[in-house]
Structure formats: structure tokens, C-alpha cells
Amino acid sequence: MLNQIEHLLNIRLVLLLAGLIFVLSACGGKSDSRLSTPDTLIEDTMVSYPGRTFSYKQKFNDTQAKQEQAAKAIGLATPPQNRQEAVRMRSQLKRIESNDNYIVDSLTHSIPYLVPAAAEELERIGEGFADILQRNGLPHYQFYVTSVLRTKEDIKRLQKSGNINATTNSCHNYGTTFDLAYFRFNKVTRTREYMHQDNLKLVLGQVLLNEQRAGRIYVKYEYKQACFHITVRE
């Protein structure tokens, strides 16, 4: 008799536990559903700069000879042979650092210094880029600076790595020249609106076109290196 009573009590206990688990799981499911619903209803939205596209290859085809002439005219009188020599020239240069408008990439074959005129031009390009985005109600992005001042030793190492654009008489040696990536951008604005990299390339290209037309820079479109190669003119 006692065994039967104990058996019945065990069955009731099991049923009570099963019912409690069911209720808790059901409530948990409803709670998760309510929390996730807004996220599932809101989709990311791609937005675009409405500017007209143009041929980068045709517009940005300033020759090496043009850029080298400008670099020699306003850049360092004697290009540094190595990093130690470049450090000794710091009084003639200005260090560039990441800011709200651009990111100085992890530089492996150059150092983050430019002559003052080139540093000012980089700032102007950054401000122009941010201005176009703001005026068109677009998310704020940063572009990447991928190459700056190179020493003679940096050029040799680049040539050994197979970079076909690393010429011996590089404009980068004079502190007048910098490269901007056109397929890498960093989104700063925390919204669900985003821009395609091709459209951001167009924004950056428009800024460079404006500066080129104003006679302030030379630009070369480097397809294989995926960058705009820029030398300041004044």
C-alpha cells in the first residue's frame, strides 16, 4: 500500500515539473519574440551620392614626369636615404595622424610625414569628402591613407616585393605625395544606412577632381594598387 502511494506521488511530482518547464519555455519564447521583432522588421538601407560618374582613368592621368617636377619644386631638397635620415628632417615635415575624416593605415613601406603644403592638402581633401556626405544627408565615412613619405630604402624594398609602381625616382621620396585607397572606407555613423564602396569612391573622386581643377594637385589613377596617387602642386 505504501509503495502504491509513493508511486502516485512520484507521478504527480513528475507531472508538476513537466508543466512548470512547459510554462517557463512558453513564456521565454514569447519574451524573445517580442524583443527580436523590431530588429527583424528594420532592414539595412543603401543610400547613394547622386553625383555623376566619370572615367577615373581619363580624368586622373597626370604623368609621373609632371608629378616628379612638382615634387622636386616644393618638396624635400634631398630625399632621405633611410628612416634615420628622415627622422633628422622632421623640422621640414609635418606628421599626419588619423582624424575624423581619414585613417592613416598601418604603413609598412612609408612613414607618416609630409611637407606642410601636402599635409594641408590632405586635410582639405578630408574636409571636402566629409562636406559632400553631410550636404547630401549621407552617413559619415573615413577614407584610408595607404602610403606617405618613402625613403630610398623603402623604395628598394617595394621593388623587391614586386610593386611595379615603385619607381626609383618616386615622388613619395620628397614628402609631397600620398596615396588614398578607393576600395576601403570606414563607416563612422551608427545608423542602418550604408553606402556601397563604388559610390564612396565617386565621392572621393569628386573631391579630387575639384582639387585638380583648382590646380592644387596632380592625380594618377592606379588600378592595380587600388589607390589614387596624389602629388601636391603648390
C-alpha positions, 0 to 999 in steps of 0.5 A: 500500500505504501509503495502504491502511494509513493508511486502516485506521488512520484507521478504527480511530482513528475507531472508538476515539473513537466508543466512548470518547464512547459510554462517557463519555455512558453513564456521565454519564447514569447519574451524573445519574440517580442524583443527580436521583432523590431530588429527583424522588421528594420532592414539595412538601407543603401543610400547613394551620392547622386553625383555623376560618374566619370572615367577615373582613368581619363580624368586622373592621368597626370604623368609621373614626369609632371608629378616628379617636377612638382615634387622636386619644386616644393618638396624635400631638397634631398630625399632621405636615404633611410628612416634615420635620415628622415627622422633628422628632417622632421623640422621640414615635415609635418606628421599626419595622424588619423582624424575624423575624416581619414585613417592613416593605415598601418604603413609598412613601406612609408612613414607618416610625414609630409611637407606642410603644403601636402599635409594641408592638402590632405586635410582639405581633401578630408574636409571636402569628402566629409562636406559632400556626405553631410550636404547630401544627408549621407552617413559619415565615412573615413577614407584610408591613407595607404602610403606617405613619405618613402625613403630610398630604402623603402623604395628598394624594398617595394621593388623587391616585393614586386610593386611595379609602381615603385619607381626609383625616382618616386615622388613619395621620396620628397614628402609631397605625395600620398596615396588614398585607397578607393576600395576601403572606407570606414563607416563612422555613423551608427545608423542602418544606412550604408553606402556601397564602396563604388559610390564612396569612391565617386565621392572621393573622386569628386573631391579630387577632381575639384582639387585638380581643377583648382590646380592644387594637385596632380592625380594618377589613377592606379588600378592595380594598387587600388589607390589614387596617387596624389602629388601636391602642386603648390 
